[in-house]
Amino acid sequence: MSTLQLLLTASLLATPAQAAAPDSYRTLWSDPAVAGRIERNIETYRKGDATLEVIGKDGKPMSGAKIELRQTGHEFLFGCNAFVLDQLPSPEMNAKYERAFANLFNFATAPFYWRDLEPEQGKPRFAEDSPRVWRRPPPDRLVQWCKAHHITPKGHALMYVKNMFMPDWTRRDDAVAFQQQGAKHMAEIARRYGRDIPVWDVVNEEIPRRRHLNEWHAVPDNFLAWCFREAGRLFPKSTRLLINDGTVEAHDTTDEYEAMVKGLLAQGVRVEGIGIQFHAYNRSAMLAGKSLPPTKLLAVYEQLGRLGLPLYITEITIPGTGDDGPALQADVVANLYRLWFSTPMMAGVTWWNLGDGTAFENENKVLGGLLDKEMNPKPAYQALDRLINHDWKTNLMLDTDANGKASFRGFFGDYTAIAEAGGKTVKKTLRLNKGTANKWMIEF
């Protein structure tokens, strides 16, 4: 391990200050109906049983073999947007950002906001040497970085037609003409990234669009279904196509969101995941139990989960302002991630802005980063590191029985198994998958 890695690890494992959350908030989360359900669900839905069998050269089982089992990666997608990749003031800060990102996350949101992706018609900023735009690294660069770090990229978003995020040259008040532009735009993206980006927010914030038409481009009445039909036609069947909507829309008008998704499914279009934003700017209301209490969250995700589609928390902001802000942020973050990780239909959880000062408007003001402005870990980052890299990873020492077998229960994901017997060592990579038998053989 390098000196830089050692320093990062030491800072991550440091114990954060005790959060000064009120007793009423702690009571909400320690209630056995909540805490017990979270712990049971993590054990039930995030782990699986597996058996390793060690076989000698003669084909016979080897008893007493020693197996060191190390989990190297998660099946669950822990993500963050990567909007400031290569964009910080110094090489040192960029390096700290990248290390902190890759240490915690296996999922990265790539920005495809049309205004900044194609500010000049016919000249999209796909290539790595494209002109620099703050918080909008060229997709080619981001995809390359994700591949190098074994991180799954996600595109956000194919069609987000709010005026403020749209190029000046698009047809704002002509639905038919804009639909033609939109079809060309999606086709260009699919041709370039259909093989490299396996998850997409197809449409972003459709409920707000319908409520505030003057703030959005004019689109045909069948806009939502049309977008999904086009995406389903353009992208490989292996691509997961998501709908994504806001915090209030998903958590307070859940019935409306559910009905919208049901309507798409009834039309037979490819909707393969439900995105749920979580920008909780009013931390004091959360601490008082007046906003987004755990019982409500559990009920909302259970309701949306009944649609049978994977759920994704797609954008998270939790404030870190105030004297006790960093410690309070850590307390809230740890509770929320435990709940999300325990939700049966949840497939991924994405923090929004990794570092303070790298966000957009209100997201910046509330200091909602997991890193401070110098890209050093805050207590919330340390809390997530303990959960993702320690509490929720399985590392075991096993001995095979008389039949050459060793069984265990572990978190779903990638593993390295190192078996030792008779003075020899064999190393094998494995994947513990949900819904399979997970029986592996190691041959000497």
LINJO-V262892 format. One record per residue. N is the residue number from 0. PHI is phi as a letter, one per 20 degrees, with the letter a starting at -180 (NA if undefined). OMEGA is omega in degrees with one decimal (* if undefined). NEAR is the number of other C-alpha atoms within 10 Angstrom. Layout:
# LINJO-V262892
n=(N & N)
phi=(PHI & PHI)
omega=(OMEGA & OMEGA)
near=(NEAR & NEAR)
This chain:
# LINJO-V262892
n=(0 & 1 & 2 & 3 & 4 & 5 & 6 & 7 & 8 & 9 & 10 & 11 & 12 & 13 & 14 & 15 & 16 & 17 & 18 & 19 & 20 & 21 & 22 & 23 & 24 & 25 & 26 & 27 & 28 & 29 & 30 & 31 & 32 & 33 & 34 & 35 & 36 & 37 & 38 & 39 & 40 & 41 & 42 & 43 & 44 & 45 & 46 & 47 & 48 & 49 & 50 & 51 & 52 & 53 & 54 & 55 & 56 & 57 & 58 & 59 & 60 & 61 & 62 & 63 & 64 & 65 & 66 & 67 & 68 & 69 & 70 & 71 & 72 & 73 & 74 & 75 & 76 & 77 & 78 & 79 & 80 & 81 & 82 & 83 & 84 & 85 & 86 & 87 & 88 & 89 & 90 & 91 & 92 & 93 & 94 & 95 & 96 & 97 & 98 & 99 & 100 & 101 & 102 & 103 & 104 & 105 & 106 & 107 & 108 & 109 & 110 & 111 & 112 & 113 & 114 & 115 & 116 & 117 & 118 & 119 & 120 & 121 & 122 & 123 & 124 & 125 & 126 & 127 & 128 & 129 & 130 & 131 & 132 & 133 & 134 & 135 & 136 & 137 & 138 & 139 & 140 & 141 & 142 & 143 & 144 & 145 & 146 & 147 & 148 & 149 & 150 & 151 & 152 & 153 & 154 & 155 & 156 & 157 & 158 & 159 & 160 & 161 & 162 & 163 & 164 & 165 & 166 & 167 & 168 & 169 & 170 & 171 & 172 & 173 & 174 & 175 & 176 & 177 & 178 & 179 & 180 & 181 & 182 & 183 & 184 & 185 & 186 & 187 & 188 & 189 & 190 & 191 & 192 & 193 & 194 & 195 & 196 & 197 & 198 & 199 & 200 & 201 & 202 & 203 & 204 & 205 & 206 & 207 & 208 & 209 & 210 & 211 & 212 & 213 & 214 & 215 & 216 & 217 & 218 & 219 & 220 & 221 & 222 & 223 & 224 & 225 & 226 & 227 & 228 & 229 & 230 & 231 & 232 & 233 & 234 & 235 & 236 & 237 & 238 & 239 & 240 & 241 & 242 & 243 & 244 & 245 & 246 & 247 & 248 & 249 & 250 & 251 & 252 & 253 & 254 & 255 & 256 & 257 & 258 & 259 & 260 & 261 & 262 & 263 & 264 & 265 & 266 & 267 & 268 & 269 & 270 & 271 & 272 & 273 & 274 & 275 & 276 & 277 & 278 & 279 & 280 & 281 & 282 & 283 & 284 & 285 & 286 & 287 & 288 & 289 & 290 & 291 & 292 & 293 & 294 & 295 & 296 & 297 & 298 & 299 & 300 & 301 & 302 & 303 & 304 & 305 & 306 & 307 & 308 & 309 & 310 & 311 & 312 & 313 & 314 & 315 & 316 & 317 & 318 & 319 & 320 & 321 & 322 & 323 & 324 & 325 & 326 & 327 & 328 & 329 & 330 & 331 & 332 & 333 & 334 & 335 & 336 & 337 & 338 & 339 & 340 & 341 & 342 & 343 & 344 & 345 & 346 & 347 & 348 & 349 & 350 & 351 & 352 & 353 & 354 & 355 & 356 & 357 & 358 & 359 & 360 & 361 & 362 & 363 & 364 & 365 & 366 & 367 & 368 & 369 & 370 & 371 & 372 & 373 & 374 & 375 & 376 & 377 & 378 & 379 & 380 & 381 & 382 & 383 & 384 & 385 & 386 & 387 & 388 & 389 & 390 & 391 & 392 & 393 & 394 & 395 & 396 & 397 & 398 & 399 & 400 & 401 & 402 & 403 & 404 & 405 & 406 & 407 & 408 & 409 & 410 & 411 & 412 & 413 & 414 & 415 & 416 & 417 & 418 & 419 & 420 & 421 & 422 & 423 & 424 & 425 & 426 & 427 & 428 & 429 & 430 & 431 & 432 & 433 & 434 & 435 & 436 & 437 & 438 & 439 & 440 & 441 & 442 & 443)
phi=(NA & f & g & f & f & f & f & f & f & f & f & f & e & f & e & f & f & f & f & e & f & f & g & f & f & f & f & g & e & e & g & g & f & e & f & f & f & f & f & f & f & f & f & f & d & d & c & b & e & b & c & d & c & d & c & e & f & e & n & e & f & d & e & m & f & e & c & e & d & c & e & d & a & e & f & f & e & d & c & a & f & d & f & d & g & m & d & e & f & b & g & f & f & f & f & f & g & f & f & f & f & f & f & d & d & c & b & c & e & d & e & c & f & f & g & e & f & b & f & d & g & n & c & f & e & f & f & f & e & f & g & f & c & g & m & c & f & g & g & g & f & f & f & f & f & f & f & f & d & l & d & e & e & c & e & c & c & f & c & c & e & f & g & f & d & d & f & f & e & f & e & f & d & c & f & f & f & f & g & f & f & f & f & f & f & f & f & f & f & f & f & e & c & g & e & d & d & e & c & c & f & f & c & d & m & f & f & g & f & f & e & c & g & f & e & c & f & f & c & f & f & e & g & f & f & f & g & f & f & f & f & f & f & e & e & g & f & f & f & e & d & d & e & b & b & f & f & f & f & f & e & d & d & f & f & f & f & g & f & f & f & g & f & f & f & f & e & m & e & f & d & c & a & d & e & c & f & b & e & d & f & e & f & f & f & f & f & e & m & e & c & l & f & f & f & f & g & f & f & f & f & f & f & f & f & f & f & n & d & f & d & c & e & d & b & d & c & c & f & c & e & n & g & e & g & f & f & f & g & f & f & f & f & f & f & f & f & f & f & f & f & e & f & g & e & f & d & a & c & c & f & e & d & f & d & g & n & d & d & c & l & g & f & f & f & e & l & e & f & e & d & e & f & e & m & e & f & e & g & f & f & f & f & f & f & f & f & f & e & c & f & d & c & d & c & c & d & c & c & f & e & f & e & m & d & c & d & b & c & b & f & f & q & e & c & d & d & d & d & c & a & l & m & d & c & c & d & b & e & c & c & e & d & f & m & c & f & l & d & c & c & d & d & e)
omega=(-178.2 & 177.3 & 179.2 & 178.8 & 178.8 & 179.2 & 179.3 & -179.5 & -180.0 & -178.9 & -179.1 & -174.6 & 176.4 & -178.6 & -179.9 & 176.8 & 178.4 & -178.9 & -177.6 & 179.5 & 179.5 & -179.2 & -179.6 & 177.7 & -179.9 & 179.1 & 177.8 & -174.0 & 178.1 & 175.5 & -178.4 & 179.1 & 178.6 & -175.5 & 179.9 & 178.9 & 179.6 & -178.0 & 178.8 & -177.4 & 176.2 & 179.4 & -175.3 & -169.2 & -178.1 & -179.4 & 175.8 & 178.8 & -178.9 & 178.2 & 174.4 & 176.6 & -179.8 & -175.3 & 178.1 & 179.6 & -179.5 & 179.1 & -178.9 & 179.1 & -178.8 & 177.9 & 176.0 & 175.7 & 178.1 & 179.6 & 171.8 & -176.0 & -179.1 & 174.9 & -176.5 & -179.2 & -178.4 & 166.0 & 178.1 & -177.6 & 173.4 & -169.5 & 175.9 & 172.1 & -179.9 & -170.8 & -178.8 & 174.4 & 179.6 & -171.1 & -178.3 & -168.1 & -176.2 & 175.6 & -179.5 & 179.4 & 176.9 & -180.0 & 178.3 & 177.6 & -177.5 & 179.5 & -179.3 & 179.4 & -174.3 & 178.1 & -171.4 & -165.3 & 173.1 & -173.1 & -176.2 & 177.0 & 179.4 & -176.5 & 174.5 & 176.4 & -167.2 & -178.1 & -176.4 & 178.2 & -178.5 & -178.2 & 176.3 & -174.7 & 178.0 & -179.9 & -178.9 & -178.9 & 179.4 & -168.5 & -176.0 & -178.5 & 179.2 & 176.9 & -176.6 & 172.5 & -176.7 & 179.5 & 179.2 & 176.8 & 178.8 & -178.1 & 179.1 & -179.4 & -177.3 & 178.0 & 179.0 & -179.6 & 178.6 & 178.4 & -178.0 & -176.4 & 177.6 & -180.0 & 179.2 & 177.9 & 175.8 & 179.5 & -178.3 & -7.7 & 179.9 & -177.7 & 175.7 & -163.4 & 172.8 & -172.0 & -175.1 & -179.8 & -176.5 & 177.5 & 179.5 & -174.5 & 178.6 & -175.8 & -171.8 & -171.4 & 179.9 & -172.9 & -177.6 & 179.5 & 179.8 & 178.6 & 177.1 & 176.9 & 179.9 & 178.5 & 178.4 & -179.6 & -179.6 & -179.3 & 179.0 & 179.9 & -178.7 & 179.6 & -174.4 & -170.9 & -177.9 & -179.7 & -171.1 & 180.0 & -170.5 & -179.2 & -178.9 & 160.2 & -177.1 & 178.5 & -178.4 & 171.5 & 179.1 & 179.8 & 175.0 & 178.3 & -177.9 & -178.5 & -174.8 & -173.0 & -177.3 & -179.6 & -174.0 & 175.0 & 173.9 & -179.0 & 177.3 & -178.5 & -178.3 & -172.2 & -174.0 & -179.8 & 179.3 & 179.3 & -179.3 & 176.5 & 178.9 & 179.6 & 178.8 & 179.0 & -171.8 & -173.4 & 178.5 & 179.6 & 178.7 & 179.7 & 177.8 & -174.9 & -174.0 & 162.7 & -177.2 & 177.7 & -165.9 & -179.0 & -179.7 & -177.2 & -178.1 & -172.1 & -177.1 & 176.1 & -174.6 & -179.5 & 179.7 & 178.8 & 178.3 & -179.2 & 179.8 & 179.0 & 177.8 & 179.6 & 177.0 & 179.8 & 179.2 & 178.8 & 175.2 & 179.4 & -178.6 & 168.6 & -168.6 & 176.1 & -177.7 & 179.1 & -174.9 & 176.8 & 179.5 & 174.2 & -174.3 & -174.7 & -177.1 & -178.4 & -178.6 & 177.4 & 176.2 & -178.9 & 178.9 & -179.3 & -178.3 & -177.7 & 173.5 & 175.9 & -174.7 & 179.9 & 178.1 & 179.9 & 179.6 & -179.4 & 180.0 & -176.4 & 174.5 & 179.3 & -179.4 & 179.4 & 179.5 & 175.6 & 175.4 & 179.3 & 175.0 & 176.8 & 177.9 & 166.5 & -164.6 & -176.4 & -176.0 & 169.3 & 173.7 & -175.3 & 175.9 & -177.6 & 177.0 & -177.6 & 178.7 & -172.5 & -178.9 & 179.7 & 177.5 & 177.3 & -179.2 & -179.7 & -179.3 & -178.6 & -178.6 & 179.1 & -177.6 & -178.4 & 176.0 & 179.2 & -179.1 & -179.8 & -178.8 & -175.1 & -172.1 & -175.3 & -179.4 & -179.7 & -178.6 & -178.8 & -174.2 & 169.4 & -174.1 & -175.9 & -172.1 & -176.0 & 172.2 & 179.9 & -179.0 & -171.8 & -175.1 & 174.1 & -174.8 & 179.0 & 178.1 & -173.5 & -175.0 & 179.5 & -175.7 & 178.3 & 170.3 & 174.1 & 176.4 & -174.7 & 175.6 & 179.3 & 173.6 & -177.7 & 171.3 & 179.5 & 179.3 & 176.1 & 179.8 & 178.5 & 178.8 & 177.0 & 179.3 & -179.9 & -171.0 & -173.3 & -178.1 & -176.0 & -174.9 & 171.7 & -177.7 & 175.3 & -171.2 & 166.9 & -174.7 & 172.6 & 177.7 & -179.6 & -177.2 & 178.8 & 178.7 & -174.9 & 173.3 & -178.4 & 178.1 & 173.1 & -175.7 & 178.1 & -179.9 & 178.5 & -176.4 & -177.8 & 164.8 & 177.0 & 177.4 & -178.1 & 179.9 & 178.8 & 177.5 & 178.9 & 179.2 & -178.2 & 176.0 & 179.5 & -178.9 & 174.4 & -173.9 & 174.4 & 177.0 & -173.9 & 174.7 & 173.1 & 177.4 & -175.8 & 179.1 & 174.5 & -173.7 & 178.2 & 174.3 & -176.3 & 176.9 & *)
near=(5 & 7 & 8 & 11 & 12 & 11 & 10 & 17 & 15 & 10 & 16 & 23 & 14 & 12 & 11 & 18 & 13 & 13 & 16 & 12 & 17 & 11 & 10 & 12 & 16 & 16 & 13 & 18 & 20 & 13 & 13 & 12 & 11 & 16 & 18 & 12 & 16 & 21 & 15 & 12 & 18 & 19 & 15 & 12 & 17 & 22 & 20 & 20 & 18 & 17 & 15 & 21 & 20 & 28 & 19 & 15 & 9 & 9 & 10 & 12 & 20 & 22 & 19 & 19 & 22 & 18 & 23 & 15 & 21 & 18 & 24 & 16 & 21 & 21 & 17 & 18 & 20 & 23 & 27 & 25 & 26 & 24 & 22 & 23 & 21 & 20 & 18 & 18 & 9 & 9 & 11 & 12 & 17 & 18 & 15 & 18 & 25 & 18 & 15 & 23 & 22 & 16 & 17 & 19 & 25 & 22 & 25 & 26 & 26 & 28 & 23 & 25 & 21 & 21 & 19 & 21 & 23 & 19 & 16 & 13 & 12 & 8 & 10 & 18 & 23 & 18 & 12 & 15 & 11 & 16 & 9 & 14 & 13 & 13 & 20 & 20 & 28 & 25 & 23 & 18 & 16 & 23 & 20 & 14 & 15 & 20 & 12 & 9 & 14 & 13 & 20 & 20 & 27 & 23 & 22 & 22 & 21 & 25 & 25 & 22 & 26 & 22 & 17 & 13 & 15 & 22 & 19 & 14 & 11 & 19 & 19 & 18 & 13 & 13 & 16 & 13 & 14 & 18 & 18 & 11 & 13 & 20 & 16 & 12 & 17 & 18 & 17 & 14 & 17 & 19 & 11 & 13 & 16 & 18 & 12 & 17 & 21 & 18 & 21 & 25 & 24 & 24 & 24 & 22 & 20 & 21 & 17 & 16 & 17 & 11 & 10 & 10 & 13 & 12 & 14 & 20 & 20 & 22 & 20 & 12 & 9 & 8 & 16 & 18 & 20 & 16 & 20 & 23 & 17 & 17 & 25 & 18 & 14 & 17 & 22 & 13 & 11 & 10 & 17 & 20 & 24 & 25 & 24 & 29 & 24 & 22 & 22 & 16 & 19 & 23 & 21 & 14 & 14 & 17 & 14 & 13 & 22 & 17 & 13 & 16 & 18 & 14 & 13 & 17 & 15 & 9 & 10 & 12 & 18 & 19 & 21 & 17 & 24 & 27 & 25 & 27 & 24 & 22 & 19 & 20 & 19 & 13 & 22 & 14 & 13 & 16 & 20 & 17 & 16 & 12 & 15 & 20 & 17 & 19 & 13 & 13 & 17 & 18 & 12 & 17 & 21 & 15 & 13 & 23 & 18 & 11 & 17 & 11 & 17 & 19 & 26 & 23 & 21 & 26 & 23 & 24 & 27 & 27 & 27 & 26 & 16 & 11 & 9 & 14 & 20 & 26 & 23 & 26 & 27 & 26 & 21 & 21 & 22 & 17 & 17 & 16 & 17 & 17 & 22 & 22 & 24 & 21 & 22 & 17 & 21 & 24 & 19 & 20 & 25 & 23 & 24 & 27 & 25 & 27 & 23 & 22 & 20 & 22 & 21 & 10 & 9 & 11 & 22 & 17 & 15 & 22 & 27 & 32 & 30 & 31 & 24 & 20 & 15 & 16 & 23 & 19 & 24 & 22 & 30 & 25 & 26 & 23 & 25 & 21 & 21 & 17 & 16 & 20 & 17 & 12 & 11 & 19 & 22 & 20 & 17 & 14 & 13 & 19 & 18 & 21 & 16 & 12 & 14 & 20 & 22 & 21 & 15 & 13 & 14 & 20 & 26 & 23 & 21 & 17 & 22 & 18 & 21 & 17 & 24 & 18 & 16 & 11 & 5 & 8 & 13 & 14 & 16 & 14 & 13 & 19 & 17 & 24 & 18 & 16 & 8 & 10 & 12 & 15 & 14 & 16 & 14 & 17 & 18 & 18)
